[in-house]
Amino acid sequence: MSTTAHEHPSQASDVPPGPRPGPLGRLGVWVTDHARIVTGVWLLLVIGLGAFAPQVEHNLSGAGWQADGSESVAARELARASFGGNASSAIQVVVRAEEGAVTEGAGAAVLDEVTRVLEAEPRIADVVAPMPGATLSEDGSTAIVLAGAGVDTNEMVRVATDLKDDLQALSVDGVEVKPTGSSLLWSDFNEANLEAMLTSEMISWPVTMVILVIAFGALVAAGLPLMLTLAGLIASAGSLVLVNELVPVSIWAMNFAMMFALALGIDYALFLVARYRATRAASGSSVRGAVAETMDTAGKAVLLSGVTVLVSLSAVMLVPSPSFRSMAGGIMIAVVFILGATLTLLPLVLTKLDHRIDKLSLPRLGAGEHRSARFAAWGERLWRRPLLWGATATVVLLALAAPIVGLTTAMPSIKVLPEDASARAGYDVVQDAFGEGAPGTLQVVADAADADAASAVLADDAGISAALPPMPASDDSGLVLLQAVPTVDPSDPGLGETVDRLRADLPDSALVGGAPVENLDLKAQLDESTPLVIGVVLVLGFLLLLVALQAPLISLLGTLASLLSTAAAFGVARLVFQDGIGADLLGFESQGFLDAWSPVFFFAMIFAIAMDYTVFLLASAKEQYERTGDAHVAMVEALARSGRVIFAAGAVMVAVFFTFALSGPIPPKEMGVVLGVAVLLDAFLVRLVLLPVMLRLTGRAAWWSPFWLRRVLPTITFSHG
């Protein structure tokens, strides 16, 4: 016997003769031998980081949706520094009188109170009173008090959150106060999003528990993945709060991290718990021996899956936008904690519970069975008629993917907010009082010497309905600020043409900015970055599979198969969110496009999840092929031993993702539908039909590897020992 006897002589008698564990097997044994250390470390992590977790919703922001280095961001920073904070992140407080002039009587008193509240906030720069011809409507009923941004965009979202209730409370009979602007938009969105997240969690956790009970056949075993996920979630939330002290983190990072932690935590726990129970039941090995075998086989697949997820998400870092980088970083932090808990904390819990895992088992659900006779029969059916099943799955996926041809994207419009949100109500009032394009006022920062030329360009452009006189800088920068109201709504595609024309015609010193222009610049950056991110994800995914499987053909086919489910998911998303099919059922108002951030970010997430299942299935097939050298046995046994886990994990993910489509604003609904459809198709059509068919049609060639490649790649096997 050559396992850990040399490392732990006193316990050598506990380990039966068998193959020497690999690195992960030795890690599993070490964990069982150092239970107090491992438990103590995890308690410190969960308690220490958990102390910061309750602050996550308050500390993280919703801003950062910008293209770093863009002209619009440069214009915003100059406007904030040299013009009293009159930038895109400034807060606009809209005051409207139902009758008469808003600057008289009760309206005047409300305006004074609004000014007092704003001036009392130290994070507000200059407070600008309503000006006739600019922020006071022609009929005198509506006025805008401008609260300049004295801090960065992330902090301005917090300012908006802190002030909006107090400002709205200033409304009196006949006079309404509605703060609006981009900072309010993100504040209101965060609030609506948090409510949607809590609603989704309330629905998804009970559904998840039911699926896990069915999958494991025992209540105790079903609770392990949720315990693992909870530990990872608490640690992730606390970590994000600490990271936010160094680098601003979007609240979306936590939203996505929660969702991914739940989904992957359950996936990984399913795989390890199922293998441990089967090893203990089948071979009669010791607890430590069963842990070593579980970690060497299922643990290795989990580790490779986690690395694949991390690599896929790291490609999103190529997008030069703080929001994207913080979202990807947040998910990666959650994955690291879930992976760490799976490979250290879970083995320890398994050894402590051992056969008690099957307590409160439900006999009809087959507790403890690792090999599924039903999935073995399904594998034999696919082996006998691969072309029929493969062609059927391919046709379904291609049919669902076809609508992607007409997919259009744009940055989110005001419609992402509920109709009663302050930012949306204020937006509508501004539009009614000042014109269609007033909520999306453009800002042009230029040298003072070019002020007249810039004013002339704005006056002559057909896309501009009105322009204010140049405003001199409050410092000695020698700049002027010109504000122009476009003729179209900020989300109208025609605005992009106007901005392009202005940038071509304005003097060289002029920078065009404003909230809608920042959205346009970000979309342009996303359009440019998306092909690069997709290419990097595909290449890195293929290379990781190649290293893991040592088989070029099936690694390539497994990578390409993921594209089918991804394309089909976006095809469905086009029908739902762009064309509005099912909008009434899901409770949203179609924007007429898919949000521009969806393709690049969701592609990375979908691919990460798809490769998760790919690794589980192909690792199981590789283990059987290493053991028998028979392609038929490898394919059928892979389904028999991992099919039920993939099915259950897919069902959990679909349930989790689809709950996000039931409530809240449009972006979480897009996330729920796109990811839910992708997992549904990938788990049940690609991994349980198409990929096994590929193994059937390629046979032994699926596992062939040239000699030179085997010499270059590290040796990785999935059999124990």
SULVENKA-V197686 format. One record per pair of residues at least 12 apart in sequence whose ideal C-beta (glycine too) atoms are under 10 Angstrom apart, sorted by the first residue. I is the first residue (numbers start at 1). J is the second residue. Records with the same first field share a line. If there is no record, write none. Layout:
I = J  J
This chain:
1 = 13  15  16  17  18  19  20
2 = 17  18  19  20  21  721
3 = 15  16  17  18  19  20  21  25  26  29  288  289  292  721
4 = 20  21  25  26  29  30  32  33  288  289  292
5 = 20
7 = 26  29  30  33
8 = 29  30  32  33  288
10 = 33
11 = 29  32  33  286  288
13 = 286
14 = 29  32  33  286  287  288  289
15 = 29  285  286  287  288  289  292
16 = 283  284  285  286  288  289
17 = 289
18 = 283  285  286  289  292  293  720  721
19 = 289  292  293  296  719  720  721
20 = 292  296  720  721
21 = 288  289  291  292  293  295  296  720  721
22 = 292  295  296  297  299  300  716  717  718  719  720  721
23 = 295  296  299  300  303
24 = 292  294  295  296  297  298  299  300  302  303  343  347
25 = 288  289  291  292  293  294  295  296  297  299  300  720  721
26 = 292  295  296
27 = 291  292  295  296  299  303  343  344  347
28 = 272  276  288  289  290  291  292  293  294  295  296  299  343  344  346  347  348  350  351
29 = 287  288  289  291  292  295  347  351
30 = 291  344  347
31 = 288  291  295  343  344  345  346  347  348  349  350  351
32 = 286  287  288  291  292  347  348  350  351  352
33 = 288  351
34 = 344  348
35 = 348  349  351  352
38 = 344  345  347  348
39 = 344  345  348  349  352
41 = 340  344  345
42 = 231  235  340  341  344  345  348
43 = 231
45 = 231  232  234  235  238  239  337  340  341  345
46 = 230  231  232  233  234  235  238  337  341  345
47 = 234  235  238
48 = 235  238
49 = 234  235  236  237  238  239  240  241  242  337
50 = 231  233  234  235  237  238
51 = 234  238  241
52 = 234  235  237  238  239  240  241  242  244  245
53 = 233  234  235  236  237  238  239  240  241  254
54 = 237  238  241
55 = 237  238  240  241  242  244
56 = 236  237  238  239  240  241  244  249  251  253  254  257  258
57 = 190  191  193  194  197  237  241  251  254
58 = 158  161  162  190  241  251
59 = 154  158  240  241  242  244  245  248  249  251  254
60 = 154  157  158  190  237  240  241  243  244  248  249  250  251  252  253  254  255  326  330
61 = 152  153  154  155  156  157  158  161  183  186  187  190  244  248  249  250  251  252  322  323  326
62 = 153  154  157  158  160  161  183  185  186  187  188  189  190  191  193  250  251  252  323
63 = 89  152  153  154  155  156  157  158  160  182  183  185  186  187  190  248  250  251  322  323
64 = 152  153  154  157  186  247  248  249  250  251  252  253  321  322  323  324  325  326  327
65 = 153  182  186  250  252  321  322  323  324  411  412  515  518  519  522  596  597
66 = 88  153  320  321  322  323  518  519  521  522  525
67 = 319  320  321  322  324  518  519  520  521  522  523  524  525  526  528  529
68 = 319  320  321  322  325  521  522  525
69 = 320  521  525
70 = 320  321  511  513  517  518  520  521  522  524  525
71 = 445  499  503  510  511  512  513  517  518  521
72 = 88  442  443  499  511  512  513  514  515  516  517  518  519  520  521  522
73 = 88  153  511  513  517  518  521  522
74 = 445  511  512  513
75 = 87  88  442  443  444  445  446  481  510  511  512  513  514  517  518  521
76 = 88  89  90  149  153  182  443  445  511  513  514  515  517  518
77 = 152  153  445  511  513
78 = 443  445  446  473  477  479  481  511  513
79 = 148  149  443  444  445  471  473  479  481  483  511  513  514
80 = 125  148  149  150  151  152  153  156
81 = 125  473  474  475  477  479
82 = 445  471  472  473  474  475  476  477  478  479  480  481
83 = 125  126  128  148  443  445  471  472  473  474  475  477  479  480  481  483
84 = 124  125  126  127  128  146  148  149  150  471  473  474  475  481
85 = 123  124  125  126  127  128  146  147  148  149  150  151  156  474
86 = 125  126  128  146  147  148  149  443  471  474  481  483
87 = 125  148  149  153  156  182  443  445  481  513  514  515
88 = 149  153  156  181  182  183  440  441  442  443  513  514  515  516  517  518  519
89 = 148  149  150  151  152  153  154  155  156  157  159  160  181  182  183  186  515  518
90 = 124  125  126  128  146  147  148  149  150  156  181  182  183  515
91 = 118  121  124  127  145  146  147  148  149  156  159  160  163  164  167  179  180  181  182  183  184  187  423  426
92 = 135  144  145  146  147  178  179  180  181  182  183  184  423  426  427  430  439  441
93 = 110  111  114  115  117  118  127  130  143  144  145  146  147  163  164  167  168  170  177  178  179  180  181  184  422  426
94 = 114  135  142  143  144  145  167  176  177  178  179  180  181  422  425  426  427  428  429  430  433  434  439
95 = 107  108  110  111  113  114  130  141  142  143  144  145  167  170  171  175  176  177  178  179  426  429
96 = 110  137  141  142  143  144  171  174  175  176  177  178  425  426  429  430  432  433
97 = 110  111  139  140  141  142  143  174  175  176
98 = 141  173  174  175  176
99 = 141  174  175
100 = 139  140  141  174  175
101 = 136  137  139  140  141  143
102 = 130  136  137  139  140  141  142  143  174  175  176  433
103 = 129  130  132  136  140  141  143
104 = 140
105 = 174  175
106 = 172  173  174  175
107 = 140  141  142  143  172  174  175  176
108 = 143  175
109 = 170  172  175
110 = 143  145  170  171  172  174  175  176  177
111 = 129  130  143  145  170  175  177
112 = 129  170
113 = 166  167  169  170  172  177
114 = 127  129  143  145  147  163  166  167  170  177  179
115 = 127  128  129  145  147
116 = 170
117 = 145  147  163  166  167  169  170  177
118 = 145  146  147  148  159  163  166  167  179
119 = 147
120 = 163  166
121 = 147  150  159  162  163  166
122 = 150  151  159
123 = 147  149  150  151  152  155  156  158  159  162  163
124 = 146  147  148  149  150  151  156  159  163
125 = 146  147  148  149  150  151  474
126 = 146  147  148  149  150  474
127 = 145  146  147  148
128 = 144  145  146  147  148
129 = 143  144  145  146
130 = 142  143  144  145  146
131 = 143  144  146  468
133 = 466  468  469
134 = 146  434  441  466  468  469  483  485
135 = 430  433  434  438  441  468  483
136 = 433  434
137 = 429  430  432  433  434  435  438
138 = 433  434
139 = 433
140 = 433
141 = 429  432  433
142 = 176  429  430  432  433  434
143 = 433
144 = 180  181  426  429  430  433  434  438
145 = 167  177  179
146 = 181
147 = 159  160  163  167  179  181  183
149 = 181  182  183
152 = 248
153 = 182  183  186  248  322  518
154 = 183  186  244  248  249  250  322
155 = 183  248
156 = 181  182  183  184  186  187
157 = 182  183  184  185  186  187  189  190  248  250  251
158 = 183  186  187  190
159 = 183  184  187
160 = 179  180  181  182  183  184  185  186  187  188  190  422  423
161 = 183  184  186  187  188  190  191
162 = 187
163 = 179  183  184  187
164 = 177  178  179  180  183  184  187  188  191  421  422  423  426
165 = 179  422
166 = 179
167 = 179  184  422
168 = 422  425  426
176 = 425  426  429
177 = 422  426
178 = 421  422  423  424  425  426  427  428  429  430
179 = 422  423  425  426
180 = 414  421  422  423  424  425  426  427  428  429  430  439
181 = 423  426  427  430  439  515
182 = 423  439  440  514  515  516  518  519
183 = 423  515
184 = 417  421  422  423  424  426  427
185 = 412  414  416  417  421  422  423  424  426  427  439  515
186 = 250  251  417  423
187 = 421  422  423
188 = 414  416  417  418  420  421  422  423  424  425  426  665
189 = 251  252  412  416  417  418  421  423  424  664  665  666  667  668
190 = 250  251  252  255
191 = 417  418  421  422  665
192 = 416  417  418  420  421  663  664  665  667  668
193 = 251  252  255  416  660  664  665  667  668
194 = 251  254  255  664
195 = 418  663  664  665
196 = 255  659  660  661  662  663  664  665  667  668  669  672
197 = 251  254  255  258  259  659  660  663  664  668
198 = 663  664
199 = 659  660  662  663  664  668
200 = 255  258  259  656  657  658  659  660  661  662  663  664  668  672
201 = 258  259  262  656  659  660
202 = 659  663
203 = 655  656  658  659  660  662  663
204 = 259  262  263  652  655  656  657  658  659  660  662
205 = 226  229  262  655  656  659
206 = 655
207 = 651  652  654  655  656  658  659
208 = 222  225  226  229  262  263  266  651  652  653  655  656  659
209 = 222  223  225  226  652
210 = 222  651  652  655
211 = 266  647  648  649  650  651  652  653  654  655  656
212 = 224  225  226  266  269  270  273  648  649  651  652
213 = 360  361  362  365  367
214 = 362  365  366  644  648  651
215 = 266  270  273  274  365  366  644  645  647  648  649  651  652
216 = 269  270  273  274  277  357  358  361  362  365  366  367  368  648
217 = 277  358  360  361  362  363  364  365  366  367  368  369
218 = 273  277  356  357  358  359  360  361  362  363  365  366  367  368
219 = 358  359  360  361  362  367
220 = 353  356  357  358  359  360  361  367
221 = 269  270  273  274  276  277  350  353  356  357  358  359  360  361  367  368
222 = 266  269  270  273  357  360  361  362  367
223 = 269  357  360
224 = 265  266  269  270  272  273  346  349  350  353  357
225 = 262  264  265  266  267  268  269  270  272  273  342  346  649  652
226 = 262  265  266  269
227 = 265  269  341  345  346  349
228 = 261  264  265  266  268  269  272  273  337  338  341  342  345  346  349
229 = 258  261  262  263  264  265  266  268  269  334  337  338  341  342
230 = 261  262  265  341
231 = 261  265  337  338  340  341  345  346
232 = 257  258  260  261  262  264  265  268  333  334  335  336  337  338  339  340  341  342  345
233 = 254  257  258  261  262  265  334  337  338
234 = 261  337
235 = 261  333  334  336  337  338  340  341
236 = 253  254  257  258  260  261  330  331  332  333  334  335  336  337  338
237 = 254  257  258  261  330  333  334  337
238 = 337
239 = 257  330  333  334  336  337
240 = 253  254  257  326  329  330  333  334
241 = 254
243 = 326  329  330  333
244 = 326  330
247 = 322  325  326  329
248 = 322  323  326
249 = 322  323  325  326  327  329  330  333
250 = 321  322  323  324  325  326  327  329  330
251 = 323  326  327  330
252 = 323  324  326  327  330  331  597  601  667  668  671
253 = 323  324  325  326  327  328  329  330  331  332  333  334
254 = 326  327  330  331  334
255 = 327  330  331  660  667  668  671
256 = 313  327  328  330  331  334  601  605  671  675
257 = 327  329  330  331  332  333  334  335  337  338
258 = 330  331  334  656
259 = 331  334  605  653  656  657  659  660  668  671  672  675
260 = 309  313  330  331  332  334  335  338  605  608  609  653  656  675
261 = 331  333  334  335  337  338  341
262 = 334  338  652  653  656  657
263 = 338  609  612  649  650  652  653  654  655  656  657  675  679
264 = 302  305  306  309  331  334  335  338  339  342  608  609  612  649  653
265 = 334  335  337  338  339  341  342  346  652
266 = 338  648  649  651  652  653  656
267 = 302  305  306  309  338  342  609  612  613  616  645  646  648  649  650  652  653
268 = 298  299  301  302  303  305  306  335  338  339  341  342  343  346  612  616  649
269 = 302  338  341  342  346  349  350  649
270 = 298  302  616  642  644  645  646  648  649  652
271 = 294  297  298  299  301  302  305  342  612  615  616  619  620  642  645  646  649
272 = 291  294  295  297  298  299  301  302  342  343  346  347  350  645
273 = 294  298  346  349  350  353  357  645
274 = 294  298  368  369  370  372  641  642  644  645  648
275 = 290  293  294  295  296  297  298  299  301  302  350  370  620  641  642  645
276 = 290  291  293  294  295  298  299  346  347  350  351  353  354  357  370
277 = 290  294  350  354  355  357  358  367  368  369  370
278 = 290  293  294  298  368  369  370  371  641
279 = 291  292  293  294  297  298  370  720
280 = 293  294  350  354  355  357  358  368  370
281 = 355  358  367  368  369  370
282 = 368  370  371
286 = 351
287 = 350  351  352  353  354  355
288 = 347  351
289 = 720
290 = 347  350  351  354
291 = 346  347  348  350  351  354
292 = 347  720  721
293 = 719  720  721
294 = 346  347  350  720
295 = 343  346  347  720
296 = 623  717  718  719  720  721
297 = 619  620  623  641  717  718  719  720  721
298 = 342  616  619  620  623  641  642  645  718
299 = 342  343  346  347
300 = 343  548  615  619  623  716  717  718  719  720
301 = 548  612  615  616  617  618  619  620  622  623  642  718
302 = 338  339  342  343  346  612  615  616  619
303 = 339  342  343  548  615
304 = 544  545  547  548  549  611  612  615  616  618  619  716  718
305 = 335  339  342  544  548  608  609  611  612  613  614  615  616  619
306 = 335  336  338  339  340  342  343  608  612  615
307 = 335  339  544  547  548  611  615
308 = 540  541  543  544  545  548  607  608  609  610  611  612  614  615
309 = 331  332  335  336  338  339  604  605  607  608  609  611  612  615
310 = 328  331  332  335  336  339  544  608
311 = 332  536  537  540  541  543  544  604  607  608  611
312 = 328  331  332  533  536  537  538  540  541  544  562  603  604  605  606  607  608  609  610  611  612
313 = 327  328  329  330  331  332  335  537  601  604  605  607  608
314 = 328  329  332  536  537  540  604
315 = 328  529  532  533  534  535  536  537  538  539  540  541  600  603  604  607  608
316 = 328  329  331  332  529  533  536  537  600  601  603  604  605
317 = 329  332  533  536  604
318 = 529  530  532  533  535  536  537  600
319 = 522  525  526  528  529  530  532  533  597  600  601  604
320 = 522  525  528  529
321 = 521  522  525  526  529  597  600
323 = 522  597  601
324 = 522  525  526  529  533  597  600  601  604
327 = 597  601  604  605
328 = 601  604  605
331 = 601  604  605  608
335 = 608
355 = 368
366 = 644
369 = 644
370 = 640  641  642  644  645
371 = 637  640  641  642  643  644
372 = 639  640  641  642  643  644  645  647
373 = 640
374 = 639  640  643  644  647
375 = 636  637  638  639  640  641  642  643  644  645  646  647  688  692
376 = 636  637  639  640  641  643
377 = 636  639  640
378 = 636  639  640  643  688  689  692
379 = 632  633  634  635  636  637  638  639  640  643  688  692  695  696
380 = 632  635  636  639  640
381 = 636  639
382 = 635  636  639  688  689  690  692  693  695  696
383 = 631  632  635  636  639  692  693  695  696
384 = 696
385 = 693  696
386 = 635  689  690  692  693  694  695  696  697
387 = 693  696  697
388 = 693
389 = 685  689  690  692  693  696
390 = 689  690  691  692  693  694  696  697
391 = 690  693
392 = 685  689  690  693
393 = 561  564  681  684  685  686  688  689  690  691  693
394 = 561  564  685  686  689  690  693
396 = 564  568  681  685  689  690
397 = 561  563  564  565  566  567  568  569  571  681  682  685  686  689  690
398 = 564  567  568  571
399 = 568  571
400 = 564  565  567  568  569  570  571  572  575  677  681  685
401 = 563  564  565  566  567  568  569  570  571  572  574  681
402 = 567  568  571  574
403 = 567  568  570  571  572  573  574  575  576  578  579  581
404 = 566  567  568  569  570  571  572  573  574  575  599
405 = 571  574
406 = 571  574  575  578  579
407 = 570  571  573  574  575  577  578  593  594  598  599
408 = 493  574  578  592  593  594  596
409 = 523  526  527  530  574  578  593  594  595  596  597  598  599  600
410 = 491  492  493  496  519  520  523  578  591  592  593  594  595  596
411 = 490  491  515  516  518  519  520  521  522  523  526  591  593  595  596  597
412 = 491  519  591  593  595  596  597  665  666  667  670
413 = 427  489  490  491  492  516  519  589  591  592  593  595  666
414 = 426  427  428  431  439  440  489  490  491  591
415 = 491  588  589  590  591  592  665  666
416 = 588  589  591  595  664  665  666  667  668  669  670
417 = 665  666
418 = 664  665
419 = 589
421 = 665
423 = 439
424 = 439
426 = 439
427 = 439  440  489  490
431 = 489  490
434 = 465  466  485
435 = 465  466  485  486  487  488  489
436 = 465  485  486  487  488  489  490  492
437 = 463  464  465  466  484  485  486  487  488  489  490  492  494  495  498  516
438 = 465  466  485  486  489  490
439 = 485  486  489  490  491  515  516
440 = 485  486  488  489  490  491  492  495  514  515  516  517  519
441 = 466  467  468  483  484  485  486  490  514  515  516
442 = 458  463  464  467  482  483  484  485  486  490  495  498  499  502  512  513  514  515  516  517
443 = 471  481  482  483  484  511  512  513  514  515  517
444 = 457  458  467  470  480  481  482  483  484  502  503  506  507  510  511  512  513  514  517
445 = 471  473  477  479  480  481  482  509  510  511  512  513
446 = 470  479  480  481  482  506  507  508  509  510  511  512
447 = 477  478  479  480  507  508  509  510
448 = 470  472  473  477  478  479  480  509
449 = 478  480  507  509
450 = 470  479  480  482  506  507  508  509  510
451 = 469  470  471  472  479  480  481  482  507  509  510
452 = 470  480  507
453 = 505  506  507  509  510
454 = 467  470  480  482  484  502  505  506  507  509  510  512
455 = 467  468  469  470  480  482  484
456 = 505  506  507
457 = 482  484  501  502  504  505  506  507  510
458 = 470  482  483  484  485  502  505  506  510
459 = 484
460 = 505
461 = 484  486  487  498  501  502  505  506
462 = 487  497  498  501
463 = 484  486  487  488  492  494  495  496  497  498  499  500  501  502
464 = 484  485  486  487  498  501  502
465 = 484  485  486  487  488
466 = 483  484  485  486  487
467 = 482  483  484  485
468 = 481  482  483  484  485
469 = 482  483
470 = 482  483
471 = 483
478 = 509
479 = 509  511
480 = 509  510
481 = 513
482 = 506  510  512
483 = 514
484 = 498  502  512  514
486 = 498  499  502  514  516  517
488 = 516
489 = 516
490 = 514  515  516  517  519  520
491 = 516  519  591  592  593
492 = 516
493 = 520  592  593
495 = 514  516  517  519  520
496 = 516  517  519  520  523  524
498 = 512  516  517  520
499 = 512  513  514  516  517  520  521
500 = 512  520  524
502 = 517
503 = 517
519 = 596
520 = 596
522 = 596  597
523 = 595  596  597
524 = 596
525 = 596  600
526 = 595  596  597  598  599  600  601
527 = 596  599  600
529 = 600
530 = 596  597  599  600  601  603
531 = 600
532 = 600
533 = 599  600  601  603  604  607
534 = 563  566  599  600  603  604  607
536 = 604
537 = 559  562  600  603  604  606  607  608  611
538 = 559  560  562  563  603  607
539 = 559
540 = 559  607  611
541 = 555  558  559  562  607  608  610  611  614
542 = 555  556  558  559  560  611
543 = 555  559  713
544 = 559  611  615
545 = 557  558  559  611  614  615  618
546 = 558  559  705  709  713
547 = 712  713  714  716
548 = 614  615  618  619  622  713  714  716  718
549 = 614  615  618  619  621  622  625  702  703  705  713  716  718
550 = 622  703  704  705  709  710  713  714  715  716  717
551 = 618  621  622  625  698  701  702  703  704  705  709
552 = 701  702  703  704  705  706  709
553 = 694  698  701  702  703  704  705
554 = 614  618  621  622  691  694  695  698  701  702  703  704
555 = 614  618  702  705
557 = 614  618  690  691  694  695  697  698  702
558 = 610  611  613  614  615  617  618  686  687  690  691  694  695  702
559 = 607  610  611  614
560 = 694
561 = 610  614  682  685  686  687  690  691  693  694
562 = 603  606  607  608  609  610  611  613  614  678  682  686  687  691
563 = 603  606  607  610  686
564 = 610  681  682  685  686  690
565 = 606  607  609  610  613  677  678  679  680  681  682  683  684  685  686  687  690
566 = 599  602  603  605  606  607  609  610  674  678  681  682  686
567 = 603  606  678  681
568 = 677  678  680  681  682  685  686
569 = 602  603  606  673  674  675  676  677  678  679  680  681  682
570 = 594  598  599  602  603  606  674  677  678
571 = 677
572 = 673  674  676  677  678  680  681
573 = 594  595  598  599  602  670  673  674  675  677  678
574 = 593  594
575 = 673
576 = 588  590  594  661  669  670  673  674  677
577 = 590  591  592  593  594  595  598  666  669  670  673  674
578 = 590  591  592  593  594
579 = 592
580 = 592
582 = 661  673
583 = 666  669
585 = 661  662
586 = 661  662  663  666  669  672  673
587 = 661  662  663  664  669
588 = 661  664  665  666  669  670
589 = 666
590 = 666
591 = 666  670
594 = 666  670  674
595 = 666  667  670  671
597 = 667  670
598 = 667  670  671  674
599 = 674
601 = 671  674
602 = 670  671  674  675  678
603 = 674  678
605 = 671  674  675  678
606 = 674  675  677  678  679  681  682
607 = 678  682
609 = 649  650  653  657  675  678  679  682  683
610 = 678  679  681  682  683  686  687
611 = 682
612 = 646  649  653  679  682  683  687
613 = 642  645  646  649  650  653  679  682  683  684  686  687  688  691
614 = 646  682  686  687  691
615 = 642
616 = 638  641  642  643  645  646  649  687
617 = 635  638  639  641  642  643  645  646  683  686  687  688  691  692  695
618 = 634  638  642  687  691  695  702  703  718
619 = 638  642  716  718
620 = 634  635  637  638  639  640  641  642  643  645  646  718
621 = 633  634  635  636  637  638  639  641  642  691  692  695  702  703  718
622 = 634  638  702  703  716  717  718  719
623 = 637  638  641  642  717  718  719  720
624 = 636  637  638  640  641  718  719
625 = 637  638  695  700  702  703  718  719
626 = 703  717  718  719
627 = 717  718  719  720
629 = 700  703
630 = 699  700
631 = 695  696  698  699  700  701  702  703
632 = 695  696  699  700
634 = 695  699  700  702  703
635 = 691  692  693  694  695  696  698  699  702
636 = 692  695  696
638 = 691  692  695
639 = 687  688  689  691  692  695
642 = 687  688
643 = 687  688  692
646 = 682  683  684  687  688
647 = 683  684  687  688
648 = 683
649 = 679  683
650 = 679  680  681  682  683  684  687  688
651 = 679  680  683  684
652 = 679  683
653 = 675  676  678  679  680  682  683
654 = 672  675  676  677  678  679  680  681  683  684
655 = 676  679
656 = 672  675  676  679
657 = 671  672  673  674  675  676  677  678  679  680
658 = 672  673  675  676  677  679  680
659 = 672  676
660 = 672  673  674  675  676
661 = 673  674  675  676  677
